[in-house]
Amino acid sequence: MFDPERDFDPDARSFAGRIAAIALVTAAVCVAAWPSVSGFAAGPDHNTGCVAIVNGWRSEPAAPSAADAAAARAAFPPAPSPAQLKDAAFMTHWRAQFRAAQANPTVIRENARLEWIYGSGACVPESRHRLVRSALLLGAVSLAFILAMAGLRARRAAYRRRIAALA
């Protein structure tokens, strides 16, 4: 039977509404991912360029134990006094002791760790923070999307029940 009044579905979604929803979700995902994909400067002089999604996954070298740090400090000769700085023989001997201390494996490991912390490793703490922030934002966007879809499904189900009750 032909009934034009029953052919109209007031809950029908328009094409433009679907495109707007897709654009809104895409924009929200882009905003949520921005902290992880945007660059930032790090390091003691902020001269190291970093991107969180690249630099956040690096592992930090193990810190030396207190005994290793004490051994590294003990390997170095004490700093010369101003009078000793003028004594060439003393300074030659002091420089030889300093070079020997630099060759100590514990000192080499600690120097490599410090170079990593102030070099390429300077990006890691801020990168991890940005990754966590992006993950939380993406989780919030996902939760909002899921709740919106659940709300739409509930609204449509209620509309269909209302129509069925009228029939």
Backbone as CSV, one residue per row, in Angstrom:
resi,resn,N_x,N_y,N_z,CA_x,CA_y,CA_z,C_x,C_y,C_z
1,MET,0.827,-1.167,0.000,0.000,0.000,0.000,0.879,1.240,0.000
2,PHE,0.464,2.212,-0.770,1.233,3.444,-0.897,0.838,4.401,0.228
3,ASP,1.824,4.779,1.060,1.569,5.729,2.149,2.776,6.660,2.255
4,PRO,2.734,7.848,1.621,3.897,8.745,1.615,4.312,9.210,3.006
5,GLU,3.407,9.306,3.947,3.766,9.767,5.283,4.656,8.754,6.002
6,ARG,4.452,7.479,5.727,5.272,6.454,6.382,6.581,6.220,5.643
7,ASP,6.729,6.734,4.422,7.980,6.574,3.676,9.076,7.500,4.191
8,PHE,8.716,8.563,4.859,9.709,9.529,5.350,10.276,9.048,6.686
9,ASP,11.581,8.924,6.753,12.253,8.515,7.988,12.964,9.740,8.565
10,PRO,12.456,10.324,9.655,13.091,11.530,10.201,14.476,11.250,10.779
11,ASP,14.830,9.994,10.950,16.130,9.661,11.520,17.168,9.364,10.438
12,ALA,16.794,9.523,9.199,17.734,9.220,8.124,18.908,10.195,8.179
13,ARG,20.100,9.646,8.067,21.307,10.479,8.128,21.630,11.017,6.754
14,SER,22.048,12.241,6.730,22.407,12.835,5.443,23.873,12.536,5.129
15,PHE,24.199,12.628,3.868,25.579,12.404,3.432,26.498,13.465,4.031
16,ALA,26.043,14.705,4.058,26.851,15.794,4.620,27.107,15.572,6.108
17,GLY,26.141,15.015,6.817,26.337,14.717,8.236,27.404,13.663,8.459
18,ARG,27.420,12.671,7.585,28.454,11.634,7.677,29.838,12.208,7.404
19,ILE,29.925,13.043,6.381,31.215,13.672,6.053,31.667,14.570,7.199
20,ALA,30.756,15.311,7.792,31.096,16.177,8.925,31.587,15.350,10.112
21,ALA,30.947,14.206,10.359,31.373,13.347,11.465,32.768,12.783,11.212
22,ILE,33.025,12.372,9.981,34.353,11.856,9.634,35.398,12.954,9.793
23,ALA,35.084,14.158,9.349,36.018,15.280,9.472,36.275,15.614,10.939
24,LEU,35.247,15.566,11.758,35.397,15.859,13.184,36.278,14.820,13.870
25,VAL,36.047,13.549,13.584,36.869,12.493,14.189,38.311,12.595,13.696
26,THR,38.504,12.866,12.413,39.856,13.011,11.871,40.586,14.170,12.522
27,ALA,39.915,15.300,12.687,40.532,16.455,13.338,40.885,16.147,14.785
28,ALA,40.007,15.449,15.493,40.281,15.097,16.892,41.488,14.164,16.998
29,VAL,41.600,13.203,16.084,42.750,12.295,16.097,44.037,13.059,15.783
30,CYS,43.989,13.990,14.854,45.174,14.788,14.521,45.618,15.636,15.710
31,VAL,44.672,16.257,16.392,45.009,17.054,17.575,45.598,16.160,18.663
32,ALA,45.050,14.970,18.837,45.548,14.054,19.861,46.950,13.549,19.532
33,ALA,47.243,13.344,18.271,48.560,12.825,17.881,49.617,13.914,17.778
34,TRP,49.229,15.174,17.765,50.172,16.275,17.552,51.355,16.275,18.518
35,PRO,51.182,16.053,19.826,52.361,16.073,20.702,53.426,15.049,20.314
36,SER,53.022,13.928,19.745,53.993,12.890,19.397,54.690,13.132,18.074
37,VAL,54.080,13.868,17.181,54.665,14.024,15.845,55.280,15.396,15.620
38,SER,55.091,16.322,16.543,55.698,17.639,16.374,57.104,17.636,16.968
39,GLY,57.970,18.415,16.408,59.354,18.475,16.863,59.517,19.409,18.047
40,PHE,60.582,19.188,18.808,60.919,20.063,19.929,62.422,20.003,20.143
41,ALA,62.937,20.982,20.863,64.372,21.054,21.137,64.648,20.535,22.541
42,ALA,65.772,19.871,22.704,66.152,19.340,24.013,67.658,19.471,24.169
43,GLY,68.139,19.074,25.318,69.560,19.141,25.596,69.892,20.333,26.463
44,PRO,71.133,20.417,26.916,71.504,21.507,27.823,71.357,22.887,27.181
45,ASP,71.611,22.992,25.887,71.488,24.276,25.196,70.310,24.305,24.241
46,HIS,69.429,23.326,24.329,68.275,23.185,23.428,68.713,23.196,21.964
47,ASN,69.790,22.485,21.682,70.285,22.423,20.314,70.129,21.034,19.694
48,THR,69.420,20.142,20.367,69.166,18.808,19.836,67.719,18.747,19.384
49,GLY,67.511,18.478,18.098,66.151,18.365,17.573,65.583,16.986,17.854
50,CYS,64.342,16.953,18.314,63.718,15.689,18.716,62.305,15.586,18.149
51,VAL,61.876,14.357,17.915,60.492,14.038,17.575,60.113,12.866,18.471
52,ALA,59.043,13.029,19.220,58.693,12.047,20.261,58.484,10.643,19.710
53,ILE,57.836,10.532,18.571,57.525,9.202,18.047,58.784,8.467,17.596
54,VAL,59.872,9.198,17.378,61.145,8.590,16.984,62.028,8.351,18.209
55,ASN,62.125,9.354,19.091,63.089,9.318,20.187,62.563,8.724,21.485
56,GLY,61.284,8.498,21.606,60.734,8.032,22.873,60.981,6.568,23.183
57,TRP,61.483,5.814,22.237,61.618,4.366,22.413,63.028,3.944,22.799
58,ARG,63.952,4.875,22.859,65.347,4.514,23.178,65.471,4.115,24.644
59,SER,66.373,3.178,24.896,66.594,2.757,26.281,67.821,3.475,26.834
60,GLU,67.737,3.802,28.089,68.812,4.545,28.751,69.888,3.580,29.215
61,PRO,71.164,3.955,29.063,72.216,3.077,29.593,72.121,3.005,31.124
62,ALA,72.536,1.895,31.653,72.455,1.689,33.104,73.362,2.678,33.833
63,ALA,72.853,3.229,34.918,73.641,4.140,35.742,74.696,3.336,36.502
64,PRO,75.848,3.932,36.727,76.874,3.195,37.474,76.473,3.067,38.938
65,SER,76.979,2.039,39.570,76.717,1.861,41.003,77.502,2.918,41.771
66,ALA,77.177,3.069,43.030,77.889,4.051,43.865,79.375,3.695,43.947
67,ALA,79.684,2.411,44.005,81.087,1.988,44.073,81.820,2.328,42.778
68,ASP,81.147,2.131,41.614,81.776,2.472,40.332,82.008,3.969,40.225
69,ALA,81.029,4.765,40.653,81.187,6.225,40.594,82.322,6.684,41.501
70,ALA,82.426,6.089,42.689,83.516,6.444,43.609,84.863,6.037,43.021
71,ALA,84.908,4.872,42.376,86.164,4.423,41.756,86.565,5.354,40.615
72,ALA,85.586,5.819,39.851,85.899,6.736,38.749,86.433,8.055,39.284
73,ARG,85.817,8.568,40.355,86.305,9.834,40.939,87.685,9.658,41.558
74,ALA,87.931,8.508,42.178,89.218,8.269,42.832,90.344,8.083,41.827
75,ALA,90.030,7.730,40.604,91.063,7.502,39.593,91.732,8.800,39.165
76,PHE,91.041,9.915,39.321,91.595,11.191,38.877,92.504,11.796,39.937
77,PRO,93.577,12.440,39.496,94.452,13.122,40.465,93.761,14.399,40.965
78,PRO,94.128,14.879,42.161,93.521,16.116,42.648,93.928,17.287,41.748
79,ALA,93.097,18.302,41.723,93.385,19.475,40.883,94.645,20.171,41.390
80,PRO,95.498,20.619,40.467,96.738,21.277,40.898,96.466,22.666,41.477
81,SER,97.295,23.067,42.382,97.189,24.407,42.975,97.764,25.425,41.990
82,PRO,97.529,26.704,42.217,98.096,27.718,41.304,99.625,27.663,41.221
83,ALA,100.286,27.339,42.329,101.750,27.238,42.298,102.185,26.018,41.478
84,GLN,101.430,24.914,41.587,101.779,23.703,40.839,101.516,23.876,39.344
85,LEU,100.576,24.748,39.001,100.295,24.990,37.585,101.512,25.563,36.860
86,LYS,102.357,26.268,37.603,103.547,26.905,37.000,104.730,25.943,36.905
87,ASP,104.660,24.816,37.582,105.751,23.833,37.578,105.541,22.872,36.404
88,ALA,106.392,22.964,35.380,106.248,22.173,34.160,106.390,20.677,34.431
89,ALA,107.330,20.290,35.270,107.540,18.867,35.556,106.326,18.289,36.269
90,PHE,105.803,19.031,37.239,104.622,18.557,37.951,103.443,18.418,36.991
91,MET,103.247,19.406,36.122,102.113,19.375,35.198,102.238,18.228,34.197
92,THR,103.434,17.920,33.770,103.643,16.782,32.871,103.219,15.487,33.565
93,HIS,103.637,15.333,34.819,103.261,14.139,35.590,101.734,14.120,35.829
94,TRP,101.166,15.288,36.162,99.722,15.375,36.425,98.922,15.022,35.170
95,ARG,99.340,15.527,34.007,98.647,15.217,32.743,98.708,13.727,32.431
96,ALA,99.847,13.092,32.725,99.978,11.644,32.501,99.009,10.886,33.414
97,GLN,98.888,11.321,34.676,97.933,10.687,35.594,96.487,10.902,35.099
98,PHE,96.202,12.095,34.596,94.855,12.405,34.119,94.504,11.548,32.903
99,ARG,95.454,11.396,31.956,95.220,10.535,30.779,95.031,9.081,31.195
100,ALA,95.782,8.631,32.189,95.623,7.263,32.682,94.237,7.083,33.309
101,ALA,93.769,8.091,34.021,92.432,8.019,34.611,91.368,8.003,33.519
102,GLN,91.582,8.736,32.436,90.625,8.749,31.328,90.549,7.386,30.638
103,ALA,91.599,6.592,30.714,91.625,5.266,30.092,90.981,4.197,30.964
104,ASN,90.614,4.540,32.198,89.973,3.599,33.112,88.614,3.196,32.518
105,PRO,88.291,1.889,32.431,87.017,1.443,31.839,85.779,2.022,32.535
106,THR,85.845,2.185,33.851,84.708,2.772,34.563,84.492,4.214,34.137
107,VAL,85.557,4.958,33.977,85.465,6.356,33.541,84.949,6.418,32.103
108,ILE,85.405,5.515,31.263,84.948,5.489,29.867,83.440,5.224,29.808
109,ARG,82.954,4.257,30.608,81.510,3.961,30.642,80.710,5.160,31.146
110,GLU,81.208,5.812,32.201,80.494,6.961,32.757,80.506,8.133,31.778
111,ASN,81.609,8.362,31.095,81.666,9.436,30.101,80.717,9.156,28.935
112,ALA,80.647,7.888,28.509,79.723,7.534,27.426,78.276,7.746,27.863
113,ARG,77.969,7.409,29.108,76.608,7.619,29.619,76.277,9.104,29.674
114,LEU,77.211,9.920,30.145,76.975,11.370,30.214,76.822,11.971,28.817
115,GLU,77.619,11.503,27.867,77.470,11.984,26.486,76.105,11.604,25.935
116,TRP,75.615,10.404,26.278,74.288,10.000,25.812,73.213,10.860,26.465
117,ILE,73.322,11.093,27.787,72.301,11.868,28.509,72.210,13.288,27.968
118,TYR,73.334,13.917,27.692,73.320,15.305,27.223,73.328,15.420,25.709
119,GLY,73.397,14.291,25.008,73.370,14.289,23.546,72.050,13.739,23.049
120,SER,72.112,12.575,22.416,70.892,11.996,21.833,69.893,11.545,22.889
121,GLY,70.333,11.253,24.093,69.422,10.829,25.151,68.656,11.968,25.800
122,ALA,69.026,13.213,25.472,68.320,14.358,26.053,66.866,14.400,25.606
123,CYS,66.565,13.763,24.488,65.201,13.763,23.946,64.277,12.786,24.663
124,VAL,64.815,11.779,25.291,64.008,10.649,25.760,62.963,11.026,26.816
125,PRO,63.294,11.741,27.904,62.256,12.001,28.913,61.075,12.806,28.356
126,GLU,61.344,13.880,27.633,60.259,14.687,27.060,59.499,13.901,26.002
127,SER,60.206,13.069,25.227,59.541,12.258,24.204,58.567,11.278,24.841
128,ARG,58.972,10.640,25.916,58.082,9.689,26.587,56.869,10.408,27.166
129,HIS,57.080,11.605,27.710,55.966,12.383,28.235,54.978,12.715,27.116
130,ARG,55.497,13.115,25.969,54.628,13.444,24.839,53.901,12.211,24.310
131,LEU,54.555,11.070,24.304,53.897,9.835,23.867,52.749,9.460,24.802
132,VAL,52.974,9.600,26.093,51.919,9.289,27.058,50.752,10.258,26.890
133,ARG,51.081,11.541,26.692,50.020,12.538,26.511,49.202,12.224,25.260
134,SER,49.864,11.866,24.171,49.141,11.511,22.948,48.293,10.256,23.148
135,ALA,48.832,9.284,23.867,48.069,8.062,24.112,46.806,8.358,24.921
136,LEU,46.928,9.209,25.922,45.747,9.561,26.718,44.725,10.321,25.875
137,LEU,45.197,11.237,25.041,44.277,11.980,24.181,43.609,11.067,23.159
138,LEU,44.368,10.156,22.572,43.769,9.210,21.627,42.761,8.292,22.323
139,GLY,43.057,7.906,23.548,42.096,7.120,24.317,40.819,7.901,24.591
140,ALA,40.961,9.200,24.903,39.783,10.031,25.138,38.958,10.193,23.866
141,VAL,39.631,10.378,22.730,38.921,10.491,21.452,38.193,9.178,21.147
142,SER,38.853,8.057,21.370,38.224,6.752,21.125,37.019,6.545,22.022
143,LEU,37.155,6.899,23.287,36.037,6.751,24.221,34.864,7.644,23.808
144,ALA,35.156,8.881,23.415,34.091,9.785,22.968,33.398,9.223,21.722
145,PHE,34.178,8.661,20.802,33.600,8.079,19.590,32.703,6.890,19.929
146,ILE,33.186,6.021,20.810,32.406,4.847,21.202,31.111,5.269,21.893
147,LEU,31.197,6.245,22.794,29.992,6.716,23.487,29.016,7.376,22.515
148,ALA,29.522,8.123,21.552,28.639,8.750,20.559,27.945,7.690,19.715
149,MET,28.689,6.670,19.296,28.071,5.599,18.502,27.037,4.831,19.324
150,ALA,27.327,4.585,20.601,26.363,3.890,21.457,25.109,4.738,21.638
151,GLY,25.281,6.041,21.794,24.140,6.938,21.919,23.289,6.962,20.661
152,LEU,23.927,6.986,19.503,23.184,6.967,18.245,22.424,5.654,18.073
153,ARG,23.067,4.544,18.414,22.387,3.243,18.291,21.176,3.171,19.234
154,ALA,21.351,3.680,20.440,20.234,3.667,21.395,19.091,4.558,20.890
155,ARG,19.442,5.707,20.322,18.411,6.608,19.803,17.654,5.974,18.644
156,ARG,18.393,5.323,17.743,17.745,4.660,16.606,16.878,3.490,17.055
157,ALA,17.365,2.730,18.035,16.579,1.594,18.544,15.288,2.096,19.192
158,ALA,15.379,3.197,19.937,14.178,3.754,20.570,13.194,4.242,19.502
159,TYR,13.722,4.853,18.448,12.854,5.331,17.359,12.160,4.156,16.686
160,ARG,12.905,3.067,16.443,12.304,1.898,15.791,11.249,1.243,16.687
161,ARG,11.494,1.217,17.991,10.485,0.686,18.921,9.227,1.553,18.919
162,ARG,9.408,2.861,18.845,8.266,3.768,18.801,7.451,3.565,17.542
163,ILE,8.139,3.405,16.405,7.452,3.165,15.128,6.732,1.831,15.187
164,ALA,7.396,0.815,15.746,6.759,-0.516,15.828,5.535,-0.475,16.724
165,ALA,5.580,0.347,17.764,4.418,0.437,18.656,3.250,1.119,17.977
166,LEU,3.518,2.027,17.042,2.468,2.717,16.319,1.812,1.827,15.286
167,ALA,2.531,0.848,14.779,2.015,0.000,13.686,1.022,-1.009,14.147
